Amino acid sequence: MRKLKGVAIGAGYFSQFQYQAWTRIPEVEITALCNSNKERAKRIMDAYGVKNHYTDYKEMILKEKPDFVDIITPPETHFEMCKFAADHGVHIICQKPMAPTYEESVRIVDYVSKKNVRFVVHENFRFQPWHREIKKLIENDAVGELFNLNFRSRMGDGWGEDAYLSRQPYFRDYKKLLIYETGVHFIDTFRYHAGEVNNVYAILKRLNPVIKGEDAGLMVLNFESGATAVWDANRYNESNIENFRYTFGEYLVEGSKGSIRLYNDGKITVQHLGKPEKEHQYEHRNIGFAGDCCYIFQRDFIDKLISGASFETNGPSYLKTLKIQEAAYKSAETNSPIKII
């Protein structure tokens, strides 16, 4: 079978994890990338064996005639890029955030759904190996009926005058930050573990005055099943773990038969009622980003592109996550629970 030809748009900080992952998927060759900064592009090309460079993504798509495009650019660029790719029959991976607003995200999904192309959002947190394993434990009835999911995150990268400048300086100008950039990952992961959400309540704060958006919050999701999830997070205070970006925090999943715990180092334990806590053995590796979740996501994309199976974070599914994100902001603004319709 011939290799699938991919191209990518973007060469920013996070793109390194995606380019590196593509080199480990034998069915794929990334033949070209597009980025206006030639020096930055050359670093990516040299490191990951990308042969061709363009400064115009339209020219790249027309000349390379790829099977798919990996869009790794800021959200305000996504609609036009997705539109052009879809118009030319190119399958699409779209980086999250999908778009600056929910309404524009809907426009993207509506547009590409009318074309004969596949579309998926690069939402990788649910592909972290511990969350895949916890999903298996839940499905295998390890803790019975779910009652409560509680994730606590302290990222510590957003304090001080120089917050975010060294890695993702555009975070400083986001009018919405914590939920829009990070909380959306956990909304999606909670949905992956517990199903669809009935209502949301959120308290959001800004702790660092040098940024524009919120950087701390408490978000409560109530599920149709009756379970409740709590995300307690801020980007200001620090974790006591050296690599806080491995699991991004600690996770407790409680059910009618006992509890599942995820620790900062990726360890998972199961504690049945009346029994001692016991470590659950599974494979996770500290390579790439957060347990190699970019590779796991991209491997899944290729497998399903070949087989024709549905993507987990396809457009319609991911709009459900974004509707919850919007409801969290409305809840914080009105100080009231918001029902998901």
C-alpha positions as a Python dict, from the first residue, in 0.01 Angstrom:
ca = {
    (1, 'M'): (0, 0, 0),
    (2, 'R'): (129, 347, -88),
    (3, 'K'): (205, 587, 192),
    (4, 'L'): (-53, 850, 276),
    (5, 'K'): (80, 1194, 187),
    (6, 'G'): (36, 1461, 454),
    (7, 'V'): (123, 1828, 473),
    (8, 'A'): (122, 2055, 776),
    (9, 'I'): (61, 2423, 839),
    (10, 'G'): (245, 2576, 1133),
    (11, 'A'): (580, 2546, 1309),
    (12, 'G'): (510, 2691, 1654),
    (13, 'Y'): (603, 2559, 1996),
    (14, 'F'): (356, 2270, 2013),
    (15, 'S'): (402, 2151, 1654),
    (16, 'Q'): (726, 1969, 1742),
    (17, 'F'): (526, 1699, 1919),
    (18, 'Q'): (307, 1642, 1614),
    (19, 'Y'): (590, 1639, 1358),
    (20, 'Q'): (787, 1399, 1575),
    (21, 'A'): (489, 1166, 1607),
    (22, 'W'): (438, 1155, 1229),
    (23, 'T'): (792, 1019, 1184),
    (24, 'R'): (686, 708, 1380),
    (25, 'I'): (378, 624, 1171),
    (26, 'P'): (503, 415, 878),
    (27, 'E'): (193, 459, 662),
    (28, 'V'): (251, 837, 645),
    (29, 'E'): (498, 1076, 484),
    (30, 'I'): (477, 1448, 567),
    (31, 'T'): (607, 1592, 239),
    (32, 'A'): (580, 1964, 313),
    (33, 'L'): (510, 2228, 572),
    (34, 'C'): (393, 2586, 548),
    (35, 'N'): (519, 2860, 776),
    (36, 'S'): (605, 3226, 717),
    (37, 'N'): (913, 3206, 940),
    (38, 'K'): (1172, 3026, 724),
    (39, 'E'): (1422, 2981, 1007),
    (40, 'R'): (1163, 2817, 1230),
    (41, 'A'): (1044, 2603, 941),
    (42, 'K'): (1400, 2488, 865),
    (43, 'R'): (1447, 2369, 1224),
    (44, 'I'): (1139, 2151, 1193),
    (45, 'M'): (1238, 2027, 847),
    (46, 'D'): (1590, 1933, 956),
    (47, 'A'): (1470, 1762, 1274),
    (48, 'Y'): (1185, 1559, 1124),
    (49, 'G'): (1280, 1506, 760),
    (50, 'V'): (1021, 1729, 593),
    (51, 'K'): (1145, 1797, 238),
    (52, 'N'): (950, 2097, 112),
    (53, 'H'): (872, 2441, 255),
    (54, 'Y'): (601, 2689, 152),
    (55, 'T'): (494, 3027, 280),
    (56, 'D'): (148, 3000, 118),
    (57, 'Y'): (-66, 2709, 236),
    (58, 'K'): (-290, 2729, -71),
    (59, 'E'): (10, 2686, -300),
    (60, 'M'): (127, 2394, -88),
    (61, 'I'): (-205, 2213, -109),
    (62, 'L'): (-237, 2272, -483),
    (63, 'K'): (117, 2156, -561),
    (64, 'E'): (156, 1871, -312),
    (65, 'K'): (-195, 1726, -362),
    (66, 'P'): (-192, 1566, -15),
    (67, 'D'): (-430, 1311, 128),
    (68, 'F'): (-459, 1513, 450),
    (69, 'V'): (-349, 1838, 609),
    (70, 'D'): (-249, 1886, 974),
    (71, 'I'): (-347, 2242, 1069),
    (72, 'I'): (-130, 2357, 1363),
    (73, 'T'): (-205, 2730, 1362),
    (74, 'P'): (-393, 2984, 1578),
    (75, 'P'): (-773, 2939, 1590),
    (76, 'E'): (-856, 3255, 1395),
    (77, 'T'): (-696, 3099, 1084),
    (78, 'H'): (-883, 2771, 1092),
    (79, 'F'): (-1204, 2848, 903),
    (80, 'E'): (-1035, 2964, 582),
    (81, 'M'): (-777, 2685, 595),
    (82, 'C'): (-1039, 2416, 655),
    (83, 'K'): (-1258, 2563, 381),
    (84, 'F'): (-975, 2559, 125),
    (85, 'A'): (-868, 2206, 216),
    (86, 'A'): (-1225, 2077, 202),
    (87, 'D'): (-1282, 2246, -135),
    (88, 'H'): (-984, 2051, -271),
    (89, 'G'): (-1080, 1713, -126),
    (90, 'V'): (-815, 1708, 145),
    (91, 'H'): (-890, 1538, 478),
    (92, 'I'): (-838, 1764, 781),
    (93, 'I'): (-687, 1753, 1129),
    (94, 'C'): (-770, 2084, 1296),
    (95, 'Q'): (-578, 2197, 1604),
    (96, 'K'): (-779, 2302, 1907),
    (97, 'P'): (-911, 2556, 1990),
    (98, 'M'): (-1118, 2488, 1678),
    (99, 'A'): (-1212, 2855, 1634),
    (100, 'P'): (-1228, 3180, 1832),
    (101, 'T'): (-1601, 3136, 1897),
    (102, 'Y'): (-1856, 2858, 1915),
    (103, 'E'): (-2043, 3009, 1620),
    (104, 'E'): (-1735, 2992, 1397),
    (105, 'S'): (-1670, 2634, 1508),
    (106, 'V'): (-2022, 2548, 1392),
    (107, 'R'): (-1945, 2715, 1057),
    (108, 'I'): (-1637, 2497, 1012),
    (109, 'V'): (-1824, 2177, 1092),
    (110, 'D'): (-2121, 2270, 872),
    (111, 'Y'): (-1894, 2357, 580),
    (112, 'V'): (-1669, 2050, 583),
    (113, 'S'): (-1963, 1816, 641),
    (114, 'K'): (-2097, 1912, 297),
    (115, 'K'): (-1770, 1808, 131),
    (116, 'N'): (-1641, 1457, 71),
    (117, 'V'): (-1363, 1485, 331),
    (118, 'R'): (-1293, 1352, 680),
    (119, 'F'): (-1252, 1602, 965),
    (120, 'V'): (-1121, 1565, 1320),
    (121, 'V'): (-1014, 1801, 1597),
    (122, 'H'): (-667, 1736, 1742),
    (123, 'E'): (-798, 1686, 2096),
    (124, 'N'): (-530, 1472, 2256),
    (125, 'F'): (-600, 1464, 2632),
    (126, 'R'): (-847, 1176, 2602),
    (127, 'F'): (-565, 993, 2420),
    (128, 'Q'): (-326, 1017, 2714),
    (129, 'P'): (-254, 653, 2807),
    (130, 'W'): (-392, 684, 3163),
    (131, 'H'): (-724, 820, 3037),
    (132, 'R'): (-747, 536, 2781),
    (133, 'E'): (-677, 290, 3063),
    (134, 'I'): (-926, 452, 3302),
    (135, 'K'): (-1188, 428, 3027),
    (136, 'K'): (-1121, 53, 3001),
    (137, 'L'): (-1152, 15, 3379),
    (138, 'I'): (-1485, 202, 3378),
    (139, 'E'): (-1617, -9, 3088),
    (140, 'N'): (-1505, -327, 3267),
    (141, 'D'): (-1711, -222, 3572),
    (142, 'A'): (-1404, -187, 3796),
    (143, 'V'): (-1577, 66, 4023),
    (144, 'G'): (-1943, 16, 3935),
    (145, 'E'): (-2184, 303, 3872),
    (146, 'L'): (-1996, 634, 3852),
    (147, 'F'): (-2073, 890, 4123),
    (148, 'N'): (-1794, 1146, 4113),
    (149, 'L'): (-1497, 1247, 3897),
    (150, 'N'): (-1255, 1498, 4046),
    (151, 'F'): (-946, 1637, 3873),
    (152, 'R'): (-712, 1886, 4044),
    (153, 'S'): (-462, 2082, 3830),
    (154, 'R'): (-195, 2331, 3934),
    (155, 'M'): (12, 2428, 3630),
    (156, 'G'): (230, 2703, 3775),
    (157, 'D'): (328, 2850, 3437),
    (158, 'G'): (125, 3169, 3469),
    (159, 'W'): (265, 3369, 3762),
    (160, 'G'): (489, 3676, 3746),
    (161, 'E'): (551, 3957, 3500),
    (162, 'D'): (690, 3717, 3234),
    (163, 'A'): (403, 3468, 3244),
    (164, 'Y'): (379, 3255, 2926),
    (165, 'L'): (643, 3458, 2736),
    (166, 'S'): (894, 3174, 2708),
    (167, 'R'): (658, 2918, 2552),
    (168, 'Q'): (315, 3047, 2443),
    (169, 'P'): (312, 3429, 2469),
    (170, 'Y'): (-21, 3463, 2287),
    (171, 'F'): (-186, 3325, 2603),
    (172, 'R'): (-135, 3670, 2759),
    (173, 'D'): (-379, 3828, 2514),
    (174, 'Y'): (-655, 3566, 2528),
    (175, 'K'): (-965, 3728, 2678),
    (176, 'K'): (-1071, 3374, 2768),
    (177, 'L'): (-786, 3151, 2883),
    (178, 'L'): (-829, 2878, 3145),
    (179, 'I'): (-1141, 2708, 3008),
    (180, 'Y'): (-1086, 2799, 2641),
    (181, 'E'): (-727, 2674, 2629),
    (182, 'T'): (-704, 2408, 2902),
    (183, 'G'): (-1042, 2333, 3057),
    (184, 'V'): (-1183, 2223, 2722),
    (185, 'H'): (-943, 1925, 2737),
    (186, 'F'): (-1097, 1816, 3066),
    (187, 'I'): (-1454, 1873, 2950),
    (188, 'D'): (-1380, 1637, 2662),
    (189, 'T'): (-1207, 1384, 2889),
    (190, 'F'): (-1493, 1389, 3140),
    (191, 'R'): (-1735, 1328, 2850),
    (192, 'Y'): (-1514, 1039, 2734),
    (193, 'H'): (-1535, 880, 3079),
    (194, 'A'): (-1886, 966, 3197),
    (195, 'G'): (-2106, 1046, 2896),
    (196, 'E'): (-2310, 1352, 2809),
    (197, 'V'): (-2346, 1658, 3032),
    (198, 'N'): (-2676, 1791, 3162),
    (199, 'N'): (-2566, 2119, 3323),
    (200, 'V'): (-2259, 2323, 3417),
    (201, 'Y'): (-2164, 2556, 3700),
    (202, 'A'): (-1837, 2750, 3700),
    (203, 'I'): (-1650, 3007, 3910),
    (204, 'L'): (-1369, 3178, 3719),
    (205, 'K'): (-1103, 3424, 3836),
    (206, 'R'): (-797, 3612, 3712),
    (207, 'L'): (-505, 3583, 3954),
    (208, 'N'): (-226, 3737, 3745),
    (209, 'P'): (-302, 4099, 3643),
    (210, 'V'): (-56, 4095, 3349),
    (211, 'I'): (-285, 3869, 3144),
    (212, 'K'): (-628, 3942, 3001),
    (213, 'G'): (-817, 3619, 3064),
    (214, 'E'): (-911, 3401, 3359),
    (215, 'D'): (-639, 3173, 3499),
    (216, 'A'): (-817, 3002, 3790),
    (217, 'G'): (-1149, 2830, 3829),
    (218, 'L'): (-1380, 2565, 3963),
    (219, 'M'): (-1600, 2390, 3706),
    (220, 'V'): (-1875, 2143, 3800),
    (221, 'L'): (-2037, 1921, 3537),
    (222, 'N'): (-2352, 1722, 3611),
    (223, 'F'): (-2408, 1429, 3375),
    (224, 'E'): (-2723, 1276, 3235),
    (225, 'S'): (-2625, 956, 3419),
    (226, 'G'): (-2637, 1135, 3755),
    (227, 'A'): (-2257, 1148, 3797),
    (228, 'T'): (-2078, 1473, 3881),
    (229, 'A'): (-1734, 1594, 3768),
    (230, 'V'): (-1530, 1870, 3929),
    (231, 'W'): (-1229, 2040, 3771),
    (232, 'D'): (-1035, 2245, 4030),
    (233, 'A'): (-759, 2428, 3845),
    (234, 'N'): (-537, 2728, 3814),
    (235, 'R'): (-237, 2817, 3601),
    (236, 'Y'): (-87, 3043, 3872),
    (237, 'N'): (8, 2823, 4168),
    (238, 'E'): (266, 2550, 4126),
    (239, 'S'): (253, 2175, 4159),
    (240, 'N'): (506, 1998, 4382),
    (241, 'I'): (582, 1757, 4096),
    (242, 'E'): (883, 1818, 3869),
    (243, 'N'): (694, 1739, 3546),
    (244, 'F'): (348, 1883, 3604),
    (245, 'R'): (279, 1856, 3228),
    (246, 'Y'): (288, 1474, 3238),
    (247, 'T'): (-62, 1409, 3376),
    (248, 'F'): (-152, 1777, 3447),
    (249, 'G'): (-271, 1681, 3793),
    (250, 'E'): (-435, 1414, 4004),
    (251, 'Y'): (-763, 1241, 3924),
    (252, 'L'): (-1012, 1059, 4146),
    (253, 'V'): (-1294, 852, 3994),
    (254, 'E'): (-1547, 720, 4247),
    (255, 'G'): (-1824, 468, 4194),
    (256, 'S'): (-2057, 228, 4371),
    (257, 'K'): (-1785, -39, 4403),
    (258, 'G'): (-1480, 176, 4484),
    (259, 'S'): (-1232, 425, 4342),
    (260, 'I'): (-975, 475, 4066),
    (261, 'R'): (-686, 713, 4135),
    (262, 'L'): (-445, 869, 3887),
    (263, 'Y'): (-124, 1011, 4035),
    (264, 'N'): (105, 1278, 3892),
    (265, 'D'): (359, 1021, 3777),
    (266, 'G'): (99, 830, 3573),
    (267, 'K'): (41, 556, 3832),
    (268, 'I'): (-316, 424, 3845),
    (269, 'T'): (-461, 247, 4147),
    (270, 'V'): (-793, 76, 4208),
    (271, 'Q'): (-944, 53, 4557),
    (272, 'H'): (-1253, -160, 4600),
    (273, 'L'): (-1478, -93, 4896),
    (274, 'G'): (-1341, -257, 5208),
    (275, 'K'): (-1013, -343, 5033),
    (276, 'P'): (-668, -178, 5028),
    (277, 'E'): (-560, 39, 4736),
    (278, 'K'): (-388, -170, 4465),
    (279, 'E'): (-171, -48, 4178),
    (280, 'H'): (-309, -123, 3832),
    (281, 'Q'): (-37, -220, 3583),
    (282, 'Y'): (-47, -70, 3234),
    (283, 'E'): (197, 83, 2986),
    (284, 'H'): (273, 455, 2979),
    (285, 'R'): (591, 627, 2864),
    (286, 'N'): (732, 970, 2939),
    (287, 'I'): (808, 1063, 2579),
    (288, 'G'): (664, 1327, 2349),
    (289, 'F'): (384, 1525, 2510),
    (290, 'A'): (189, 1399, 2813),
    (291, 'G'): (240, 1025, 2777),
    (292, 'D'): (292, 1041, 2398),
    (293, 'C'): (-71, 1136, 2342),
    (294, 'C'): (-3, 1318, 2013),
    (295, 'Y'): (131, 993, 1867),
    (296, 'I'): (-162, 794, 2009),
    (297, 'F'): (-410, 1043, 1861),
    (298, 'Q'): (-235, 1055, 1523),
    (299, 'R'): (-204, 675, 1511),
    (300, 'D'): (-579, 656, 1576),
    (301, 'F'): (-645, 914, 1302),
    (302, 'I'): (-455, 711, 1043),
    (303, 'D'): (-614, 381, 1148),
    (304, 'K'): (-962, 529, 1117),
    (305, 'L'): (-884, 720, 798),
    (306, 'I'): (-784, 386, 642),
    (307, 'S'): (-1070, 183, 791),
    (308, 'G'): (-1342, 446, 750),
    (309, 'A'): (-1439, 425, 1118),
    (310, 'S'): (-1569, 738, 1292),
    (311, 'F'): (-1322, 969, 1468),
    (312, 'E'): (-1385, 1014, 1841),
    (313, 'T'): (-1338, 1393, 1819),
    (314, 'N'): (-1511, 1449, 1487),
    (315, 'G'): (-1686, 1779, 1423),
    (316, 'P'): (-2036, 1705, 1558),
    (317, 'S'): (-1898, 1533, 1868),
    (318, 'Y'): (-1653, 1809, 1946),
    (319, 'L'): (-1923, 2075, 1914),
    (320, 'K'): (-2085, 1910, 2218),
    (321, 'T'): (-1764, 1975, 2413),
    (322, 'L'): (-1756, 2335, 2291),
    (323, 'K'): (-2119, 2391, 2389),
    (324, 'I'): (-2024, 2293, 2745),
    (325, 'Q'): (-1725, 2530, 2727),
    (326, 'E'): (-1956, 2816, 2632),
    (327, 'A'): (-2196, 2723, 2910),
    (328, 'A'): (-1911, 2738, 3164),
    (329, 'Y'): (-1839, 3099, 3068),
    (330, 'K'): (-2208, 3189, 3081),
    (331, 'S'): (-2236, 3025, 3423),
    (332, 'A'): (-1941, 3225, 3558),
    (333, 'E'): (-2091, 3544, 3420),
    (334, 'T'): (-2437, 3484, 3568),
    (335, 'N'): (-2329, 3289, 3881),
    (336, 'S'): (-2583, 3021, 3801),
    (337, 'P'): (-2596, 2666, 3661),
    (338, 'I'): (-2649, 2648, 3285),
    (339, 'K'): (-2843, 2362, 3130),
    (340, 'I'): (-2696, 2207, 2815),
    (341, 'I'): (-2963, 2201, 2544),
}
